[in-house]
Amino acid sequence: MTAPQHDPELFDELMRTELRNQPVSRYAVATLVSGLLGGLLAPVFGAIAIARIRKQRQRGLVLVICGLVAFTAWMGVLGYKIAHGTAWWQQLGRDRLPESVVHGLDLAAGACFWSPSTSGEADVLRTSCTERHTGEAFGVIPLGEGPMPDILELYRATLARCEAGAGSVSGVRVQVMTPTSSSWAQGKHRVVCYYHFDAEKTGPAR
């Protein structure tokens, strides 16, 4: 009696049919979705999916491969952005670098900052003129050497000069940054003219 002969092609077709009837691994789907979105869990989902596909003969290997390829592409783009300093958190940090606390008498014309409510000496938070701010310096008046002038006379005289040089800008109040005896002793012999805006701005005054 001869042993029955098996048709290899028929056997392969039966195996393919059986595999098509197996469920698709949920972890394979999760790998694909996470990979397309750049999720960091894509490799974890992929490892679980491959293990289940092998042990439980589930489908979804192609989904896993596509998800991991997409994840790798996302990581490549992210690595490029980090290397060139263009990642979103790097941009955020760069946007805030111009903001720093400075002495008001150290401001130059064109500098933008958060303005104090009144004239006089003050430390201010300097920022970029494209960011929100309420003040902008537009002139610096040197005062020369010698003893410090009377503060009230200095304020009146320099405010008049600042107002004369302010030009026509709507929605502003002209204020002056004047020295005290302490800052005068430090060599800050100057007055800074600046606009105090009625509302926050995100651009230069002129």
C-alpha positions in Angstrom: 0.0 0.0 0.0 1.5 3.3 -1.0 1.5 6.4 1.2 -0.9 9.2 0.1 0.7 11.9 -1.9 0.3 15.6 -0.8 0.0 18.4 -3.3 2.5 21.1 -2.1 0.5 23.8 -4.0 -2.7 22.7 -2.4 -1.1 22.6 1.0 0.2 26.2 0.6 -3.2 27.4 -0.5 -4.8 25.9 2.5 -2.2 27.6 4.8 -2.8 30.9 3.1 -6.6 30.5 3.5 -6.2 29.7 7.2 -3.9 32.7 7.7 -6.4 35.0 6.0 -9.0 33.8 8.5 -6.9 34.8 11.4 -7.6 38.1 13.1 -5.4 41.2 12.5 -3.3 41.9 15.6 -4.6 45.0 17.4 -1.0 45.8 18.3 -0.1 45.8 14.6 -2.8 48.4 14.0 -1.6 50.4 17.0 2.0 50.3 15.6 0.8 51.7 12.3 -1.2 54.5 13.9 1.5 55.4 16.4 4.2 55.3 13.7 2.3 57.6 11.4 1.7 60.1 14.2 5.3 60.0 15.3 4.4 58.4 18.6 7.2 57.1 20.8 5.3 53.9 21.6 5.4 52.6 18.1 8.5 50.4 18.7 6.8 49.0 21.9 3.6 48.2 20.0 5.6 46.7 17.2 7.6 44.3 19.4 4.4 43.1 21.0 2.7 42.7 17.7 5.5 40.6 16.2 5.5 38.3 19.2 1.8 37.8 19.0 1.9 37.3 15.2 4.5 34.5 15.6 2.9 32.8 18.6 -0.8 33.2 17.8 -0.5 33.2 14.0 -2.2 36.6 13.7 -2.0 38.9 10.7 -0.6 42.4 10.5 3.1 42.0 9.9 2.9 44.5 6.9 1.1 47.0 9.2 3.9 46.7 11.7 6.6 47.2 9.1 4.8 50.3 7.7 4.4 51.7 11.2 8.0 51.2 12.1 9.2 52.8 8.8 7.0 55.8 9.5 8.3 56.1 13.0 11.9 55.9 11.7 11.1 58.7 9.3 9.7 60.9 12.0 12.7 60.3 14.2 15.0 61.3 11.2 13.1 64.5 10.8 13.2 65.2 14.5 16.9 64.5 14.6 17.5 66.9 11.7 15.5 69.6 13.4 17.4 69.2 16.7 20.7 69.3 14.9 19.8 72.5 13.2 18.1 74.1 16.3 14.7 74.3 14.7 12.7 72.0 17.0 9.7 73.7 18.5 11.1 73.8 22.0 14.4 75.2 20.7 12.4 77.9 18.9 10.5 78.7 22.1 13.7 79.1 24.0 15.2 81.3 21.3 12.1 83.5 21.3 12.6 84.2 25.0 16.3 84.8 24.9 15.9 88.5 24.1 13.8 89.0 27.3 16.1 90.1 30.1 16.0 92.4 33.0 18.1 95.5 32.3 18.6 98.9 33.9 16.4 101.4 32.2 19.3 103.8 31.6 21.1 101.1 29.6 18.4 101.0 26.9 19.3 102.2 23.5 17.0 103.9 21.0 14.8 101.3 19.3 14.8 98.9 22.3 11.4 97.5 23.4 10.4 96.5 26.9 7.7 96.4 29.5 7.3 100.0 30.5 7.0 101.2 34.1 3.8 103.2 34.8 5.7 106.5 35.5 8.9 108.2 34.6 12.0 107.8 36.7 14.7 105.2 37.1 13.7 101.5 37.0 14.8 98.1 35.9 12.7 96.8 33.0 12.1 93.6 31.2 13.5 94.0 27.7 12.0 92.0 24.9 11.9 91.8 21.1 9.8 94.4 19.4 8.0 91.6 17.6 6.8 90.3 21.0 4.3 91.9 23.3 5.6 95.0 25.0 4.4 98.4 26.3 7.4 100.6 25.9 9.9 101.6 23.3 13.0 103.8 23.7 13.4 106.4 21.0 16.2 108.7 22.2 19.1 109.0 24.6 20.2 112.3 26.0 23.8 112.4 27.4 24.2 114.6 30.5 28.0 115.0 30.6 30.2 114.9 33.7 30.2 116.8 37.0 27.8 116.8 39.9 24.3 115.4 39.4 21.7 118.1 38.4 18.6 118.7 40.5 16.4 115.8 39.8 13.2 117.8 39.4 14.8 120.3 37.1 16.4 117.4 35.2 13.1 115.7 34.7 11.3 118.8 33.5 14.0 119.8 31.0 14.6 116.4 29.6 10.9 115.5 29.3 10.4 118.7 27.2 13.2 117.6 25.0 11.9 114.1 24.7 8.4 115.3 23.8 9.8 117.7 21.2 11.6 114.7 19.5 8.9 112.2 19.9 7.2 112.9 16.6 3.6 112.1 15.8 2.7 108.7 17.3 -0.9 108.0 18.4 -1.8 106.0 21.5 1.4 106.8 23.5 2.6 108.8 26.4 6.2 110.1 26.4 8.1 109.2 29.5 11.8 109.6 30.6 14.2 107.3 32.4 16.2 109.6 34.7 19.2 108.8 36.9 19.3 108.7 40.7 22.3 109.7 42.8 23.2 106.0 43.0 23.1 105.4 39.2 24.8 108.8 38.6 27.7 107.6 40.8 27.9 104.5 38.6 28.5 106.6 35.6 25.0 106.5 34.1 25.0 110.2 33.1 22.1 110.0 30.6 18.3 110.2 30.2 16.4 107.7 28.0 13.3 109.0 26.2 10.6 106.3 25.6 7.1 105.7 24.5 4.6 104.3 27.0 1.9 102.6 24.9 -1.7 102.7 26.0 -2.1 99.1 25.0 0.3 96.2 24.3 2.1 96.2 21.0 3.7 93.6 18.9 5.7 95.9 16.6 7.8 99.0 16.6 6.1 102.4 17.1 7.3 103.7 13.7 
